Amino acid sequence: MRQEAGSGSEDVRREGHVAVVGGGPAGASAALELARRGVETIVLERGDGMGNPVGECLAPTINPLLHRLGLDGVLPASGALPSHGNRSAWGGGGAPTERDFLRDPFGHGWHLDRLAFNAALLDRVEAAGVPVWRRARVVSLERGLGGWTIGVELPDGRRNVTADGIIDASGRAAVVARRLGVRRRRFDAQVAVVGVLEPAAGASPLRDATTTIEAVESGWWYAALLPDERLVATFFTDPDLLADMGVWRLAVWQRQLRASELIFGLVSRYGYAMPERVQTVGAGSSLLTEPAGEGWAAAGAAAAAYDPLSSHGIGSALAGGRLAATALAAALQGDDGALADYGQEIRAGFARYLWIRRAYYADERRWPDAPFWTRRQTGASGHEPASAARQAVLREC
C-alpha cells in the first residue's frame, strides 16, 4: 500500500483484483470462488461479528451445495444443530402436521448460530489467503478508465481500494447497486418482528431442533431452537398491518405470541422467558432490475431477496456468490456476455421462485378476506399476482 500525497488515505492496487462488498454467505462464497480461480480478492465487511443476523434454518438441500463449494464441515464446526424435520399449522383446518427428513436423500437440515456460521465462513476465506477488512463501510464509489475506486471508512480512518471488478454482496441494502442508481423492484413489503427467548432457570430445555411454522390471520409465525438453547420466534406480516396492530412494540408482540397455538405451545411447555426487546427487519421479495453490469455483479440478497417461507435465503446466497464470482471472473478475462448471462439467470430463477411462493400461500384458505392473505393470493392492494409478476420479471427487469 502507498500513502496518497497530502490526502491522509491509502491506496490498494492489485492487477486482476476484485473487491467483495459484504462478508455474509454470498460474499464469502464469492471470495472463495475467486480465490480458487487465482483472482486477487479483498472482502469489505461492514460488521465486526456483533449483532443478531436473522436466518437460523437450513433445509437438507444445503448439504450437497456445501460439498460443491468445498465447505464440508463448516456447519458442525460452527456449532450448528442437526434438524430432522418441520412442524407446521398451515392450510386445511390448521391442524399441526409434521414432515421428517429421515428419507430425504440429502440427509437432515440444520439450525444455526448465524454469528458463528458467518464467522466460520470468513475463517475459510482468510485461510484461502483472502484479506477481510471488518468494520469497513463503503462511503464512495467511482469508476474510471483504470477500474473502480472504493472509498472505505475504517475505525482508523479512510482508505481507497481500487479494483477491476466488484461483487455487491451487501444484502438487501445492495450498497453498490444503489450507489450506481440501479432500481430495486419490490414484489411485497413483508417485514419480520424477531424475538429471542431465553430458557427460564430450572426449566427443562427444548431439545427438538424441528422448525415450527404457524399461519395466523394477520401473517405467520416461525420458531427455531438455537444451538445455545435459546428459542427464536418471528412474526411475519405487512408494514401497514404491523402499524395497525402495533406489533413492533414488545407488549403487543408478546400478546400476539400468546394468541398463537403451536408457537406459544413451545414457549409455555419448555418455560421460555419472554424477550426484553424485539427487532423489526425486512423480509419481503425483491429483485434488482439489473443484477449485473460492466465490471460488477450483485449476489445473494443484494441481487434477489426471497420470502423466508421459501427457504431460499442462505442456500441461494451461497450458490449465488459462486455464480457471481464465476461470471465476473469470466468478464475480466474478456467474455463480453458473461455478466449479461448471469443477470438473465438471476431473473429466470426469481421468476420460478414467484410461482413457488404463490403455491405456498395458496395452501392457506382459512382467512379469505384477511389482507395479508388476499394480497398473496389475488394480487389485491397493490401486490401483483404471481403470473403477472413473473412475466414482468422476464420482460422488464
Secondary structure, DSSP 8 states (H G I E B T S, - for coil): -EE-TTTS-EEE--TT-EEEE--SHHHHHHHHHHHHTT--EEEEES--S-S-----EE-TTHHHHHHHTT-TTHHHHTT-EEE-EEEEE-STT---EEEE-TT-TT--EEE--HHHHHHHHHHHHHHTT--EEES-EEEEEEEETTEEEEEEEETTEEEEEEESEEEE--GGG-HHHHHTT--EEES---EEEEEEEEE-TTS-------EEEEEETTEEEEEEE-TTS-EEEEEEE-HHHHHHHTTTSHHHHHHHHHH-SHHHHHHHHTTEE--S--EEEE---EEES-SEETTEEE-GGGTEE--GGGT-HHHHHHHHHHHHHHHHHHHHTT-TTHHHHHHHHHHHHHHHHHHHHHHHHHT--S-TT-HHHHHHHH--TT---HHHHHHHHHHT-
